[in-house]
Every structure is written in C-alpha cells, then in structure tokens.
Amino acid sequence: MGIAAVNTGNNLVYLIEAAMLSFMIISGIIGKKNLDRLEIKVRFPDEIFANVDFPIEYKVKNNKRLLPSFLLILNFEGKKILIPFIEAGKEYAVTTHYRFTKRGMLEIKNLSICSVFPFDFFVRCVVYTESIPVTVYPYPKRCNILQESVEIKKGKSLEDGKRVGLYGELISVRDYAKGDSIKWIHWKASAKTGKLKTKEFSDLGGEPVVVNLDQIKGSLEERISCATYLILELYKRNIPFGLKYEKKLIKPEHSKKQKVRILRMLAQI
C-alpha cells in the first residue's frame, strides 16, 4: 500500500495506509497492556502417579488496577485453556486434567499466556521461564506376589496364601480415598456429613514388613510399579512398612512421611 501510494500520489491510498498503520500501532499497545501484570499459579495434587490422570488447578490473577484482560489462552504442555475475561484486581481459576507418561523428578517449562486481543492481527505471548518442579511417582500396578516381595521384620517370608493386613475391629472413620473398597464405605456417616466416609480397621497381624524390590520378578519398571502398589496397600492397612533395594534399606515405619520418602525413592530409581 505504501508503494502504491507513492507511485500513484493518490490521497485516498495514503489515508488507507495511515489507517492500517494506526490500527497496527493501537493493536500493539492495547495487546501489550492486555498481557501486562498477569500472575500465574499452578497447583498440583499431593500425589501424582505416572499414567494416571490427575487434576491441575490454574489461577491467573490480573494485578492491573484499572484495566481488565480479555481473550487469554493459557498454554501448558500442549494443552490450551481459554480464559475469556479477568477483571482488574481479580483472579480466574480453572481446573483441567493431565497425565504424565513417565516417573521421576520432572520440571514443567512450557507455560505461557497468549492473546489475539484486540484486533486478531497478531498473537502475542508471555512465556514464563521459571520451571515448576514436579515429583511423579511410579504407576501402582496391582500384583499378587506378596510371598516373594514382602518380608517380616524378623526375616521370615510370608507363608503361602497368607494375606497382609487383614482387618480386625473398627477403629476410625476417615474420608473416602480413591482406590478404597466400596464394601468398607460407612454409609451412615456419609449420609450425615454429605461426604463419602470409609471405615478403618485394626490389623490382625500387623507385623512390620519390608518390601524387597530385588525379589520381585519382572522388568525394573514392573518391579517398581508392583512395589509402589504394595507400599500404598500397607499404608492404607496401617501396617509399618519399609523398602529394601540392593544395599539400601529403609526400616519399617508407618507414617505419611515414610510413604512419601519411599515413593520418592522409587520414582528416582
């Protein structure tokens, strides 16, 4: 258009060229202001397992005093989430599901906010370079090899057919957790509170046990997945548990701290 205006000397073409340049300048200024002073917070659940869907909560806060933000697109690991509008000084929360395909100590780096506001001429983005550390535990694969993989603290293996952590008397009622058996739901307590409650029983044979990773059959990933499942089962059944791997030994103990410690160790093997 600029070349045509110079060659023809037509004032109308000059006006069209000036209008187009004005729109581009206005689009750039407003688009930049639209993305200014946006704060992102990403909240993960306490436990994340490989190949298992989990919810992620995003909170985007507009820290501008007067100007709202429009048509924001939050990009996270290939997923796009549309945020239509955030008032000045307000916060917008949205939850989506995601799945990690591998275990370990990972970092989230691909996080950005983009927008085509106001005229859809250009896509402007703000890339957040600060990485987010995430611990992904191994996939808990159900296995029935307790005799080979679990040892009593005195060094004796479990007898054939003996199950770990059989339930005894009712000792407490807690909130329902994913994976709990439906038959242990406390329906009366659930009806009173409006939330699902699960019965917890004392263990009839709660000897401390050690999961021996070296004695589990299968590939390394299969052994790690099986050990993860056993640790979670022992924790739910209130049995002190530990882990043995090569020359490393974690002595049996029943606590959430112990569970996290062993799961983190399994994730890093």
C-alpha positions as CSV (number, residue, x, y, z in Angstrom):
1,M,0.0,0.0,0.0
2,G,2.9,2.4,0.8
3,I,4.5,1.8,-2.6
4,A,1.1,2.2,-4.4
5,A,0.6,5.5,-2.6
6,V,4.0,6.8,-3.6
7,N,3.6,5.7,-7.2
8,T,0.1,7.0,-7.7
9,G,0.1,10.0,-5.5
10,N,-3.5,9.2,-4.6
11,N,-4.5,10.8,-1.3
12,L,-7.1,8.1,-0.6
13,V,-4.4,5.4,-0.8
14,Y,-2.3,7.5,1.7
15,L,-5.3,7.6,4.0
16,I,-5.9,3.8,3.8
17,E,-2.2,3.2,4.5
18,A,-2.3,5.6,7.5
19,A,-5.4,3.9,8.9
20,M,-3.7,0.5,8.6
21,L,-0.6,1.6,10.4
22,S,-2.7,3.2,13.1
23,F,-4.6,0.0,13.6
24,M,-1.3,-1.9,13.9
25,I,0.1,0.6,16.5
26,I,-3.1,0.6,18.5
27,S,-3.3,-3.2,18.4
28,G,0.3,-3.4,19.7
29,I,-0.2,-1.0,22.6
30,I,-3.5,-2.5,23.7
31,G,-2.3,-6.0,23.2
32,K,0.8,-5.4,25.4
33,K,-1.3,-3.8,28.1
34,N,-3.7,-6.8,28.0
35,L,-0.9,-9.2,29.0
36,D,0.8,-6.9,31.5
37,R,1.0,-7.8,35.2
38,L,-0.6,-11.2,35.0
39,E,0.4,-13.7,37.7
40,I,0.0,-17.5,37.2
41,K,-0.2,-20.1,40.0
42,V,-0.3,-23.8,39.2
43,R,-1.4,-26.2,41.9
44,F,-0.8,-29.9,41.7
45,P,-2.3,-32.6,44.0
46,D,-0.1,-34.1,46.8
47,E,0.4,-37.4,44.9
48,I,0.9,-37.7,41.2
49,F,1.4,-41.2,39.6
50,A,2.7,-41.9,36.1
51,N,0.0,-42.9,33.6
52,V,-2.8,-41.8,35.9
53,D,-5.0,-38.7,35.2
54,F,-4.9,-36.0,37.8
55,P,-6.4,-32.5,38.2
56,I,-4.4,-29.4,37.9
57,E,-5.7,-26.1,39.2
58,Y,-4.6,-22.9,37.4
59,K,-5.1,-19.4,39.0
60,V,-4.4,-16.4,36.8
61,K,-4.5,-13.1,38.6
62,N,-4.8,-9.7,36.9
63,N,-2.7,-7.3,39.0
64,K,-3.6,-4.2,37.0
65,R,-5.5,-1.6,39.0
66,L,-8.0,-0.5,36.3
67,L,-7.7,-2.4,33.0
68,P,-9.3,-5.9,32.6
69,S,-7.7,-8.6,30.5
70,F,-9.5,-10.3,27.6
71,L,-9.3,-13.5,25.5
72,L,-6.3,-15.1,27.2
73,I,-5.1,-18.5,26.2
74,L,-3.1,-20.5,28.8
75,N,-0.7,-22.9,27.2
76,F,0.5,-25.8,29.3
77,E,2.4,-28.8,27.9
78,G,0.4,-28.6,24.7
79,K,-2.9,-28.0,26.3
80,K,-4.8,-24.8,25.6
81,I,-7.2,-23.2,28.1
82,L,-9.3,-20.2,27.1
83,I,-9.9,-17.5,29.7
84,P,-12.4,-15.1,28.3
85,F,-12.2,-12.2,30.8
86,I,-10.5,-11.2,34.1
87,E,-11.5,-8.1,35.9
88,A,-8.8,-5.7,37.2
89,G,-7.5,-7.0,40.6
90,K,-9.5,-10.3,40.3
91,E,-8.4,-13.9,39.9
92,Y,-9.6,-16.5,37.5
93,A,-9.4,-20.2,38.5
94,V,-9.8,-23.2,36.2
95,T,-9.1,-26.9,36.6
96,T,-8.1,-29.4,33.9
97,H,-6.8,-32.9,33.8
98,Y,-3.3,-34.1,32.8
99,R,-1.2,-37.2,32.7
100,F,2.5,-37.8,32.9
101,T,3.7,-40.8,31.0
102,K,6.9,-41.3,33.0
103,R,8.0,-41.2,36.6
104,G,10.8,-39.2,38.3
105,M,11.7,-35.7,39.3
106,L,10.3,-33.6,36.4
107,E,10.2,-29.9,35.6
108,I,7.4,-28.0,33.9
109,K,8.8,-25.4,31.5
110,N,6.3,-25.0,28.7
111,L,4.0,-22.5,30.4
112,S,2.8,-19.3,28.6
113,I,-0.2,-17.0,28.2
114,C,-1.1,-15.7,24.7
115,S,-3.8,-13.4,23.3
116,V,-5.1,-12.2,20.0
117,F,-6.8,-9.2,21.6
118,P,-7.8,-6.6,20.4
119,F,-8.0,-7.0,16.5
120,D,-6.7,-10.5,15.9
121,F,-3.8,-9.1,13.8
122,F,-1.1,-10.8,15.8
123,V,-0.8,-13.5,18.6
124,R,1.2,-12.1,21.5
125,C,2.6,-14.3,24.2
126,V,4.2,-14.0,27.6
127,V,6.5,-17.1,28.3
128,Y,7.2,-17.9,31.9
129,T,10.8,-19.1,32.1
130,E,10.7,-20.2,35.7
131,S,10.4,-24.0,35.8
132,I,8.0,-25.8,38.2
133,P,9.3,-28.9,39.9
134,V,7.0,-31.9,40.0
135,T,7.6,-35.3,41.6
136,V,5.8,-38.1,39.6
137,Y,5.5,-41.4,41.5
138,P,5.6,-44.8,39.6
139,Y,2.4,-46.3,38.4
140,P,0.9,-48.5,41.1
141,K,0.4,-51.9,39.4
142,R,-1.7,-54.4,41.3
143,C,0.3,-57.6,42.0
144,N,-0.2,-60.8,43.9
145,I,3.4,-61.7,44.8
146,L,3.4,-60.9,48.5
147,Q,5.2,-64.1,49.4
148,E,8.2,-63.1,47.3
149,S,8.3,-59.4,47.8
150,V,7.3,-58.8,51.4
151,E,9.3,-59.9,54.4
152,I,8.5,-59.8,58.2
153,K,11.0,-57.7,60.1
154,K,12.4,-60.9,61.7
155,G,13.5,-62.0,58.3
156,K,10.8,-64.7,57.7
157,S,8.9,-64.7,54.4
158,L,5.1,-64.8,54.4
159,E,3.5,-68.2,54.3
160,D,1.7,-69.4,51.2
161,G,-1.8,-68.0,51.0
162,K,-1.4,-65.6,53.9
163,R,-2.7,-62.1,53.2
164,V,-1.1,-59.0,54.6
165,G,-3.1,-56.6,56.8
166,L,-6.4,-58.4,57.4
167,Y,-8.8,-56.1,59.1
168,G,-10.0,-56.5,62.7
169,E,-12.1,-54.2,64.8
170,L,-13.3,-50.8,63.6
171,I,-11.0,-48.1,64.9
172,S,-11.9,-45.0,63.0
173,V,-13.8,-43.4,60.1
174,R,-12.0,-41.3,57.6
175,D,-12.7,-39.5,54.3
176,Y,-13.0,-41.8,51.2
177,A,-9.9,-42.0,49.1
178,K,-9.6,-43.2,45.5
179,G,-9.0,-46.9,45.4
180,D,-10.8,-47.7,48.7
181,S,-13.1,-50.7,48.5
182,I,-16.8,-49.9,48.2
183,K,-17.7,-52.5,50.8
184,W,-15.9,-50.5,53.5
185,I,-17.9,-47.3,53.0
186,H,-19.6,-46.1,56.2
187,W,-23.0,-45.2,54.7
188,K,-24.5,-43.7,57.9
189,A,-21.5,-41.3,58.4
190,S,-21.6,-40.5,54.7
191,A,-25.3,-39.6,54.9
192,K,-24.7,-37.3,58.0
193,T,-21.8,-35.4,56.6
194,G,-22.7,-35.4,52.9
195,K,-19.2,-36.8,52.0
196,L,-18.2,-40.4,51.5
197,K,-16.6,-42.0,54.6
198,T,-14.5,-45.1,54.8
199,K,-14.1,-47.5,57.7
200,E,-10.7,-48.2,59.1
201,F,-10.0,-51.4,60.9
202,S,-7.2,-52.6,63.2
203,D,-4.9,-55.1,61.7
204,L,-5.0,-58.7,62.9
205,G,-1.4,-59.4,62.0
206,G,0.3,-56.1,61.8
207,E,3.9,-57.2,61.9
208,P,6.2,-54.6,60.3
209,V,7.1,-55.7,56.8
210,V,9.8,-54.8,54.3
211,V,9.2,-54.7,50.5
212,N,12.2,-56.3,48.9
213,L,12.5,-54.8,45.4
214,D,15.2,-57.3,44.4
215,Q,13.0,-60.3,44.9
216,I,10.1,-59.1,42.8
217,K,10.0,-60.8,39.4
218,G,9.8,-58.9,36.1
219,S,11.5,-55.9,34.5
220,L,12.7,-53.0,36.5
221,E,9.6,-50.9,35.7
222,E,7.3,-53.8,36.6
223,R,9.0,-54.3,39.9
224,I,8.9,-50.6,40.8
225,S,5.2,-50.4,39.9
226,C,4.4,-53.5,42.0
227,A,6.4,-52.2,45.0
228,T,4.5,-48.9,44.7
229,Y,1.2,-50.8,44.9
230,L,2.4,-52.8,47.9
231,I,3.6,-49.6,49.8
232,L,0.2,-47.9,49.2
233,E,-1.7,-51.1,50.4
234,L,0.4,-51.4,53.5
235,Y,-0.1,-47.7,54.3
236,K,-3.9,-48.0,53.9
237,R,-3.9,-51.1,56.2
238,N,-1.9,-49.3,59.0
239,I,1.0,-51.8,58.7
240,P,4.5,-50.5,59.4
241,F,6.5,-50.8,56.1
242,G,10.0,-50.4,54.7
243,L,11.9,-50.9,51.5
244,K,15.0,-52.9,50.5
245,Y,16.8,-52.3,47.3
246,E,20.3,-53.5,46.6
247,K,22.3,-52.3,49.6
248,K,19.8,-49.7,50.6
249,L,17.4,-50.4,53.5
250,I,14.6,-48.2,54.8
251,K,13.5,-49.6,58.2
252,P,9.7,-50.3,58.7
253,E,7.6,-47.4,60.0
254,H,4.0,-46.4,59.5
255,S,3.6,-42.7,58.6
256,K,2.8,-40.4,55.7
257,K,6.4,-39.2,55.8
258,Q,7.6,-42.7,55.4
259,K,5.3,-43.3,52.4
260,V,6.4,-40.1,50.7
261,R,10.1,-41.0,51.3
262,I,9.8,-44.5,49.8
263,L,7.7,-43.3,46.8
264,R,10.2,-40.6,46.0
265,M,13.0,-43.2,46.2
266,L,11.1,-45.5,43.8
267,A,10.5,-42.6,41.5
268,Q,14.2,-41.8,41.2
269,I,15.5,-45.4,40.7
